[in-house]
Amino acid sequence: MPIELAVFSYSRMKNEMESVWNEFKSKVNIQIIEGIFDDALECAKNLEKEGRVDVYISSGANASLLRQNVTKPIVTIRVTGFDLLRSIQNAKAYGDKIALVSFKNNIPELLEFQDLLQTPITQVIYSSEKDLIRSISRLKRSGFNTVVGHSLACDLAEKHGMRSVLLYTRESVRQAIETACELALSTRHETEKAERLKTILDYVYSGVIATDSQGAVTVFNKGAEEIIGLSADEAIGQPIDKIIPNTRINHVIHTEKPELNQLQKIGSSYIFTNRAPIRAHNELVGVVATFQSVSTIQNAEGQIRKNLHNKGLVAKFTFDDIIGKSPLLLRTVERAQKFSQTESTILITGETGSGKELLAQGIHNYSPRRMKPFVAVNCSALPGTLLESELFGYEEGAFTGAKRGGKTGLFELAHTGTIFLDEIGEIPPSLQSSLLRVLQEREIMRVGSDRIIPVDVRVVSATNRDLRQAVKDGKMREDLYYRLNVLHVKSPPLREREGDTMLLARHYLSKFNPEIMKHPPDYAAGILSVLETYRWPGNVRELQNVMERFSVLIKDSDMSPERLRECLNEALEQQAPPEKEASPPPPPASSLPPPPVKDISTETILRTLAQVNGNRSQAARLLGISRMTIWRKLSGQ
């Protein structure tokens, strides 16, 4: 974009300006404007308003007037010693009564050249256009025949019948244009820096206020406008204690010490702020304060949580989501809550379906890391080589098919949060040493990299295997086992949680089929009581599946207790996995044939089930009845 120069001149100066214009027109747009005083000022203001000027060029009175009334820089055409000598030498050809006319100030070089010129020169100073006209008239009456001066003075002199010589040369005009070009480039650069800084300040997340060393506001960005409720025009230049009555910026000016992470009330809202002194050349020159409204921080935090949830890096459940009131379960939750407040590694053991991941998520959400990521990984779902790259990440080109740019590992994603290693007993021996290093040193190395990356993670692992036996069998490193098992939580099986089966059954039934829960409590209790006699090898997960299946079956049936019991028995029968056939022990010689079905009591069935550890098929064979008969007897049919 070419430089825009506006040159204010009168007729004589215009001719000189046009003579050097061609030298600069390839990189500069020069507007030559004929006008003096008020006309020049009005034109200058219009150019500035329209953004059509970078620098003004003028001389004498115009330059002085413009400098007081416009914001763009002004270059004054300077009179050099060469200009003075040449002009007076030319004037001597017209006579020896020569007057040098200048605006407001003497030209000091005249005294230095007086002896060299060998001609007395009279200096005349004017301060306005009217003053200039009166001065030219006096010179005429005094017998002066030649005037040396600015363009306007020359024109007036000739109107009074005198000769005139323009004080400026083409070289002085050329120097003025070169100076204006340099100044325009410098001004543009500074303007660009200022606009860049202003844009940055206006679009940063925080409000920003800066003051000088006396506490007057010098910077007030858009963020500050929104939070404080004032515009920058209203705030800049005002004392900071007038803008924020309870400000501590004046205190920082006095102490010259920063105040960080401070909570402050402004009006009816709170802000979170930092205040720091600004120093230059080891002296305090002001203070800068950055701040955010607490509500904005809370909203941003909520958005971060939402984004993490969308990425699956958040724990969805808390201890409140664990259903049950049995003493064993309550002790387990209490133990987990206590452990969650530490930074130690936790191992959760328990049977399949007993709620190990629910406990892990509860531990995270009850810990100081609850607002940080929660990353869960099933160690049995991936082969060893793939699991390593998922856990630790990899560099670009680490192996065939590696993603361009590499990949961040799950330990890095969990930084400052919790990583949950489910089925930790399935981790292959080849990966155990790398995992041990993470637990010991809290640092990882991506596959294909030689760079160590520190990570701050809480490790919670879970397994349904006996890890001590795995150590004995050589399937797990002993040192890794001890690192994993710093704190231990056992997730109790459902059969040991007295009274929790019915609570869970009601919960899932109300979720899958709310209609049945509209009946009186005793109605559902009589139907669901049969569930308490089942051992639930699949624990809570199996119970959930049974209740969902039961809810589907009863949708197409009547709601009588008898029919509902049949549906529940059917759901249990379909849910139960096939049991291994066991050869019953031979009956003693004196044993009697099994009693008729109608004579078999519920107590006999329960006693027999207890003897065979709940194996319904074996109990049915011993009693000489079917498995369905056992369910019917236990359900009161």
C-alpha positions in Angstrom: 0.0 0.0 0.0 1.6 3.3 -1.1 2.4 6.0 1.4 -0.1 8.9 1.4 1.5 12.4 1.8 -0.5 15.6 1.9 1.6 18.7 1.0 0.2 22.2 1.8 1.7 24.9 -0.3 1.1 28.2 -2.0 1.7 28.8 -5.7 5.5 29.2 -5.7 5.9 26.1 -3.4 3.6 24.1 -5.6 5.9 24.5 -8.6 8.9 23.4 -6.6 7.0 20.4 -5.2 5.8 19.3 -8.7 9.4 19.4 -9.9 10.5 16.6 -7.6 7.2 14.7 -7.5 8.2 12.3 -10.3 11.1 11.0 -8.3 8.7 9.5 -5.6 5.5 8.8 -7.4 6.2 5.0 -7.8 6.0 4.5 -4.0 4.3 7.6 -2.7 0.9 9.2 -3.4 1.4 13.0 -3.0 -1.6 15.3 -2.7 -0.6 18.9 -3.3 -3.1 21.2 -1.7 -3.1 25.0 -2.2 -4.3 26.6 1.0 -3.2 28.5 4.0 -4.3 28.9 7.6 -8.0 28.0 8.2 -8.5 26.6 4.7 -5.5 24.3 5.1 -6.6 23.2 8.6 -10.1 22.3 7.4 -8.7 20.3 4.5 -6.3 18.5 6.8 -9.0 17.4 9.2 -11.1 16.0 6.3 -8.2 14.0 5.0 -7.5 12.6 8.4 -11.1 11.7 9.0 -11.3 9.8 5.7 -8.0 8.0 6.4 -6.3 9.4 3.3 -3.1 10.7 4.8 -0.1 9.3 6.6 2.0 12.4 7.0 1.6 16.1 6.3 4.3 18.3 4.7 4.2 22.0 5.1 6.2 25.1 5.9 6.1 28.2 8.0 2.7 29.2 9.4 0.8 26.3 8.0 3.1 23.8 9.7 2.7 25.5 13.1 -1.1 25.7 12.8 -1.5 22.0 11.7 0.7 20.7 14.5 -1.6 22.2 17.1 -4.8 20.7 15.6 -4.2 17.3 13.9 -3.0 13.9 15.1 -1.0 12.7 12.1 2.7 13.6 12.0 3.9 16.8 10.3 7.2 17.4 8.5 8.2 21.0 8.2 10.2 22.0 5.1 13.4 23.2 6.7 15.6 26.2 5.5 19.2 25.0 5.2 22.2 27.2 5.1 22.5 26.5 1.4 18.9 27.6 0.8 19.7 30.9 2.6 22.9 31.6 0.8 21.4 30.8 -2.6 18.2 32.8 -2.1 20.0 35.9 -0.8 22.6 35.7 -3.6 19.8 35.6 -6.1 18.0 38.5 -4.4 21.1 40.7 -4.6 20.6 40.8 -8.4 17.5 42.9 -7.8 19.0 45.5 -5.4 20.6 46.0 -2.1 17.5 46.6 0.0 16.6 43.0 0.9 14.2 41.8 3.6 14.2 38.2 4.9 10.6 37.4 6.0 9.9 34.4 8.4 7.1 33.1 10.6 7.5 33.7 14.3 11.2 33.0 14.6 14.4 34.5 13.3 16.6 32.4 10.9 19.8 32.0 13.0 22.0 31.2 10.1 21.6 34.8 8.8 23.9 36.1 11.5 26.6 33.5 10.7 26.5 34.4 7.0 26.2 38.2 7.4 29.9 39.0 6.7 30.1 36.5 3.9 27.1 38.1 2.2 28.6 41.6 2.3 25.0 43.0 2.1 22.9 44.1 5.1 19.8 41.9 5.4 16.7 43.0 7.4 14.8 40.2 9.2 11.0 40.6 9.5 9.0 38.2 11.7 5.2 37.8 11.4 2.7 35.9 13.4 -0.4 35.8 11.3 -1.7 36.5 7.7 -2.8 40.0 8.6 0.5 40.6 10.3 2.3 39.5 7.2 0.2 41.8 5.0 1.0 44.8 7.2 4.7 43.8 7.2 4.9 43.7 3.4 3.3 47.1 3.2 5.8 48.6 5.6 8.7 47.1 3.7 7.3 48.7 0.5 7.0 52.1 2.1 10.5 51.8 3.6 12.0 51.4 0.1 12.8 47.7 0.1 12.9 46.3 -3.4 13.3 42.5 -2.7 11.7 40.0 -0.3 13.1 36.6 0.5 10.6 34.3 2.2 7.9 31.7 2.0 5.6 31.3 -0.9 2.8 33.6 0.5 5.3 36.3 1.4 6.7 36.2 -2.1 3.3 36.5 -3.7 2.3 39.5 -1.5 5.6 41.2 -2.2 5.1 41.0 -5.9 1.5 42.4 -5.5 3.2 45.4 -3.9 5.5 45.9 -6.8 8.6 44.3 -5.2 10.7 41.5 -6.4 10.7 38.1 -4.5 12.9 35.1 -4.1 11.5 31.8 -2.7 13.5 30.7 0.4 13.3 27.0 -0.3 15.2 24.9 -2.9 14.3 21.7 -4.6 16.8 19.9 -2.3 15.0 21.1 0.8 11.7 19.9 -0.7 13.3 16.6 -1.6 14.6 16.1 1.9 11.2 16.9 3.4 9.6 14.2 1.2 12.2 11.7 2.2 11.8 12.5 5.9 8.0 12.2 5.5 8.4 8.8 3.8 10.6 7.4 6.6 8.2 8.9 9.2 5.2 7.3 7.5 6.8 3.9 7.4 7.8 4.2 11.1 4.3 5.4 12.0 2.6 2.6 10.1 4.8 0.1 11.9 4.0 1.6 15.3 0.3 1.8 14.4 0.4 -1.9 13.3 2.0 -2.9 16.6 -0.6 -0.8 18.5 -3.5 -2.3 16.6 -2.1 -5.8 17.1 -1.7 -5.2 20.8 -5.2 -3.7 21.0 -6.7 -6.7 19.2 -4.9 -9.1 21.5 -6.1 -7.2 24.6 -9.7 -7.0 23.3 -9.9 -10.7 22.5 -8.0 -12.2 25.4 -10.1 -14.3 27.8 -9.5 -11.8 30.6 -10.2 -8.2 31.4 -7.1 -6.1 31.3 -6.6 -2.7 33.0 -3.3 -0.8 33.2 -2.5 2.4 34.9 0.4 4.8 35.0 2.5 5.4 38.2 -0.1 7.9 39.5 -3.0 5.4 39.1 -4.6 6.9 36.0 -6.1 4.3 33.6 -4.1 3.9 30.4 -5.5 0.6 29.1 -9.0 -0.7 29.4 -9.9 -3.6 27.1 -13.2 -5.0 26.0 -13.1 -7.7 28.6 -12.8 -5.0 31.3 -15.7 -3.0 29.6 -18.0 -6.1 30.0 -17.0 -6.9 33.5 -16.8 -3.4 35.0 -19.7 -2.0 32.9 -17.9 1.1 31.6 -16.6 1.9 28.1 -12.9 2.5 27.5 -13.6 6.1 26.6 -15.2 6.7 30.0 -12.3 4.9 31.9 -9.1 5.9 30.2 -7.5 8.9 31.9 -9.6 8.5 35.0 -8.1 7.6 38.5 -8.4 3.9 39.0 -10.1 4.3 42.4 -12.9 6.2 40.7 -13.4 3.3 38.3 -13.1 0.5 40.9 -13.7 2.0 44.4 -12.3 -1.0 46.3 -9.3 -1.5 44.0 -5.9 -2.5 45.4 -4.0 -1.3 42.3 -3.0 1.8 44.3 -1.7 -0.5 47.0 0.5 -2.3 44.4 1.7 1.1 43.2 2.8 1.9 46.8 4.3 -1.5 47.6 5.6 -2.4 44.1 4.8 -6.0 44.9 2.5 -8.2 42.8 -0.8 -9.7 44.2 -1.7 -12.9 42.5 -4.8 -15.1 42.5 -7.0 -12.7 44.5 -10.7 -12.8 44.9 -12.4 -9.4 44.7 -16.0 -8.2 44.7 -17.1 -5.6 42.1 -20.7 -4.5 42.6 -22.7 -7.7 43.0 -20.3 -10.0 41.3 -16.9 -11.5 42.1 -13.7 -11.5 40.0 -10.5 -13.5 40.2 -7.6 -11.1 39.6 -3.8 -10.7 39.4 -2.1 -7.3 39.9 1.5 -6.7 39.0 3.8 -3.6 38.9 5.2 -2.5 35.5 8.8 -1.4 35.6 11.1 0.3 33.1 14.7 1.2 33.7 14.3 -0.1 37.3 11.5 2.4 38.0 7.8 1.8 38.5 5.9 3.2 35.6 2.5 1.6 36.3 0.5 -1.4 37.2 -1.4 -4.0 35.1 -4.3 -6.0 36.4 -5.9 -9.0 34.7 -9.1 -10.5 35.9 -12.0 -12.8 35.0 -15.5 -13.0 36.5 -16.0 -16.0 38.7 -19.1 -16.9 36.8 -17.1 -17.0 33.5 -14.6 -19.3 35.1 -17.4 -21.6 36.3 -19.0 -21.6 32.9 -15.7 -22.4 31.2 -15.1 -25.2 33.8 -18.5 -26.6 32.9 -17.7 -26.5 29.2 -14.4 -28.3 29.8 -16.2 -31.0 31.8 -18.7 -31.3 28.9 -15.9 -31.6 26.4 -14.2 -34.2 28.5 -17.5 -36.1 28.8 -17.9 -36.0 25.0 -14.4 -37.5 24.7 -15.1 -40.1 27.4 -12.5 -38.7 29.7 -14.8 -38.2 32.7 -16.1 -40.4 35.5 -19.9 -40.5 35.2 -20.6 -42.2 38.5 -20.1 -41.3 42.2 -20.4 -43.2 45.4 -24.1 -42.0 45.6 -24.8 -44.1 42.5 -23.9 -47.3 44.4 -27.2 -48.9 45.5 -27.2 -50.9 48.7 -27.5 -50.7 52.5 -25.8 -53.8 53.6 -23.2 -53.3 56.3 -20.6 -55.0 54.1 -21.2 -52.6 51.2 -21.3 -49.6 53.5 -17.9 -50.5 55.0 -16.5 -51.0 51.5 -17.6 -47.6 50.3 -16.3 -46.0 53.5 -12.9 -47.6 52.9 -12.9 -46.4 49.3 -13.8 -42.9 50.3 -10.9 -42.8 52.8 -8.5 -44.1 50.2 -9.7 -41.6 47.6 -8.2 -38.7 49.6 -4.7 -40.1 49.2 -2.4 -40.2 46.1 -1.5 -43.9 46.6 -2.2 -46.6 44.0 -5.4 -48.6 44.6 -6.2 -52.1 43.6 -9.9 -53.2 43.5 -10.6 -56.9 43.5 -13.8 -58.7 43.2 -15.9 -61.1 41.1 -17.2 -60.2 37.6 -20.1 -57.9 37.7 -19.7 -56.8 41.3 -19.2 -53.1 40.5 -15.4 -52.6 40.4 -15.5 -49.8 37.8 -18.3 -48.1 39.7 -16.0 -48.0 42.8 -13.1 -46.7 40.6 -15.2 -43.8 39.3 -16.5 -43.1 42.7 -12.9 -42.9 44.0 -12.0 -40.4 41.3 -15.0 -38.2 41.8 -14.5 -38.2 45.6 -10.8 -37.3 45.2 -9.0 -33.9 44.8 -8.6 -34.9 41.2 -12.3 -35.0 40.5 -12.2 -32.0 38.1 -9.4 -33.6 36.1 -9.5 -36.4 33.4 -10.6 -39.9 34.1 -9.3 -42.4 31.6 -10.5 -46.0 31.7 -8.8 -48.8 29.7 -9.6 -52.6 29.6 -6.2 -54.3 29.6 -7.8 -57.6 28.3 -9.4 -56.0 25.2 -6.1 -55.4 23.3 -3.1 -57.5 22.4 0.2 -56.6 24.1 1.8 -54.6 21.3 -1.3 -52.5 20.7 -2.0 -52.0 24.4 1.5 -50.6 24.8 1.0 -48.0 22.1 -2.4 -47.1 23.5 -1.1 -46.7 27.0 2.1 -44.8 26.2 1.5 -43.4 22.8 3.9 -43.5 19.8 5.9 -41.3 17.5 5.3 -40.8 13.8 6.8 -43.8 11.9 7.3 -45.9 15.0 5.7 -48.8 13.2 3.9 -49.7 10.0 0.5 -48.0 10.0 1.5 -45.5 12.7 -0.7 -42.3 12.5 1.0 -39.3 11.0 2.2 -37.0 13.7 2.1 -39.8 16.3 -0.4 -40.3 19.0 -0.8 -39.2 22.6 -1.0 -42.2 25.0 -3.7 -42.7 27.6 -1.3 -41.9 30.4 -0.7 -38.5 28.9 -4.4 -38.0 28.4 -4.9 -38.8 32.1 -2.2 -36.2 33.2 -3.3 -34.6 36.5 -6.2 -37.0 36.7 -6.8 -40.7 37.2 -6.2 -43.7 34.9 -8.3 -46.9 35.6 -6.6 -50.1 34.4 -9.4 -52.7 34.4 -8.5 -56.4 34.1 -5.0 -55.6 35.2 -4.4 -59.3 35.7 -4.5 -59.8 31.9 -1.6 -57.5 31.2 1.1 -59.4 29.3 4.6 -59.9 30.9 6.2 -58.0 28.1 4.4 -54.8 29.2 4.7 -55.2 32.9 8.2 -53.6 33.2 7.0 -50.5 31.3 4.0 -50.2 33.6 6.2 -50.7 36.6 8.4 -47.8 35.5 5.3 -45.5 35.3 4.3 -46.5 38.8 7.7 -45.9 40.2 9.0 -42.9 38.3 5.7 -41.3 37.1 7.2 -40.9 33.6 6.6 -42.6 30.3 8.3 -43.0 26.9 6.3 -43.2 23.7 6.9 -46.1 21.4 9.6 -45.2 18.9 10.9 -42.2 21.0 13.9 -41.6 23.2 12.3 -38.7 25.1 11.0 -39.1 28.7 7.7 -37.5 29.4 6.7 -36.9 33.1 3.1 -37.6 34.0 1.1 -36.8 37.1 -1.5 -39.6 37.4 -3.4 -41.5 40.0 -3.5 -45.2 39.1 -6.5 -47.3 40.1 -6.6 -50.9 38.8 -9.1 -53.7 39.1 -9.1 -57.5 38.6 -11.2 -60.6 39.2 -8.2 -62.8 39.3 -6.0 -63.8 42.3 -2.9 -61.8 41.6 -1.0 -63.5 44.4 -1.5 -66.8 42.6 -0.5 -65.1 39.3 2.8 -64.1 41.0 3.4 -67.7 42.1 2.6 -69.0 38.6 5.1 -66.5 37.1 2.4 -64.6 35.2 3.0 -61.3 37.1 6.1 -59.6 38.4 6.2 -59.6 42.1 7.4 -56.0 42.3 4.6 -54.9 40.0 2.1 -56.6 42.2 3.3 -54.7 45.3 3.2 -51.4 43.4 -0.4 -52.1 42.3 -1.5 -53.3 45.7 -0.6 -50.3 47.9 -4.2 -49.8 49.0 -6.7 -52.6 48.5 -10.5 -52.5 48.2 -12.6 -55.6 47.7 -15.9 -55.3 45.9 -18.2 -57.7 47.7 -20.3 -60.2 45.7 -24.0 -59.7 45.7 -24.7 -63.0 47.6 -22.8 -61.5 50.6 -24.7 -58.2 50.6 -27.6 -59.0 52.9 -30.8 -57.2 51.7 -29.2 -55.5 48.7 -30.7 -57.9 46.2 -34.2 -56.7 46.7 -33.1 -53.0 46.6 -31.3 -53.5 43.3 -34.2 -55.6 41.9 -36.6 -52.8 42.7 -34.3 -50.2 41.2 -33.8 -52.0 37.9 -37.5 -52.9 37.7 -38.6 -49.3 38.1 -36.1 -48.4 35.4 -37.2 -51.1 32.9 -40.9 -51.3 33.7 -42.2 -48.6 36.0 -45.8 -49.8 35.7 -45.2 -52.8 38.0 -43.8 -50.5 40.7 -47.1 -48.6 40.9 -48.6 -51.6 42.8 -48.3 -51.7 46.6 -44.8 -52.6 47.9 -46.0 -56.0 49.2 -47.1 -56.9 45.7 -43.7 -56.7 44.2 -42.0 -58.0 47.3 -43.9 -61.3 47.0 -42.9 -61.7 43.4 -39.2 -60.8 43.9 -38.6 -62.8 47.0 -37.5 -65.7 44.9 -34.4 -63.7 43.9 -32.9 -64.0 47.4 -32.5 -67.7 47.1 -30.3 -67.4 44.0 -26.5 -67.2 44.4 -25.9 -64.7 41.6 -22.6 -65.8 40.2 -22.7 -62.9 37.8 -23.5 -60.5 40.7 -25.1 -57.1 40.0 -24.6 -57.3 36.3 -26.5 -60.6 36.2 -29.3 -59.2 38.3 -29.6 -56.3 36.0 -29.9 -58.6 33.0 -32.5 -60.8 34.7 -34.7 -57.8 35.6 -34.4 -56.4 32.1 -35.4 -59.8 30.6 -38.2 -60.1 33.2 -39.5 -56.6 32.2 -39.7 -57.6 28.5 -41.5 -60.9 29.3 -44.2 -59.3 31.4 -45.1 -56.7 28.8 -47.2 -59.3 26.9 -48.7 -61.0 29.9 -51.3 -60.2 32.5 -50.1 -58.6 35.8 -51.4 -61.3 38.1 -48.9 -62.5 40.8 -49.0 -66.0 39.4 -48.1 -65.0 35.9 -45.4 -62.6 37.1 -43.8 -65.4 39.1 -43.8 -67.6 36.0 -42.1 -64.8 33.9 -39.5 -64.3 36.6 -38.7 -68.0 36.8 -38.5 -68.1 33.1 -36.1 -65.1 33.1 -33.9 -66.8 35.7 -33.9 -70.1 33.8 -32.9 -68.4 30.6 -30.3 -66.2 32.3 -28.6 -69.0 34.2 -25.5 -70.5 32.4 -25.3 -74.2 31.8 -24.0 -76.0 34.8 -21.5 -78.8 34.5 -23.0 -82.2 35.1 -21.6 -83.8 38.2 -22.0 -87.4 39.0 -24.0 -87.6 42.2 -22.5 -89.7 44.9 -24.0 -93.2 45.1 -26.9 -93.3 47.6 -26.3 -95.3 50.8 -27.8 -98.8 50.8 -30.2 -97.8 53.5 -31.4 -94.6 51.6 -35.0 -94.4 50.9 -36.5 -93.4 47.6 -37.1 -89.6 47.4 -40.4 -88.5 48.8 -43.2 -87.5 46.4 -42.9 -84.0 45.1 -45.8 -82.7 47.1 -44.1 -83.8 50.3 -40.9 -82.0 49.7 -40.8 -78.9 51.8 -39.1 -75.6 51.1 -36.7 -76.1 54.0 -35.6 -79.4 52.4 -34.9 -77.7 49.1 -32.9 -74.9 50.8 -30.9 -77.4 52.9 -30.1 -79.5 49.8 -29.1 -76.4 47.8 -26.8 -75.4 50.6 -25.1 -78.9 50.6 -24.4 -78.6 46.8 -23.3 -74.9 46.9 -26.4 -73.7 45.1 -26.1 -76.1 42.1 -29.8 -76.4 41.1 -29.3 -79.3 38.7 -27.5 -81.4 41.3 -30.1 -80.6 44.0 -32.9 -81.5 41.6 -31.2 -84.9 40.9 -30.7 -85.6 44.6 -34.4 -84.8 45.3 -35.7 -86.5 42.2 -37.5 -83.3 40.9 -36.9 -80.8 38.0 -35.2 -77.5 38.3 -38.5 -75.7 37.5 -40.1 -77.5 40.4 -37.4 -76.1 42.7 -38.2 -72.6 41.5 -41.9 -73.0 41.9 -41.5 -74.4 45.4 -39.2 -71.6 46.4 -41.6 -69.0 44.9 -44.5 -70.4 46.8 -46.4 -71.9 43.9 
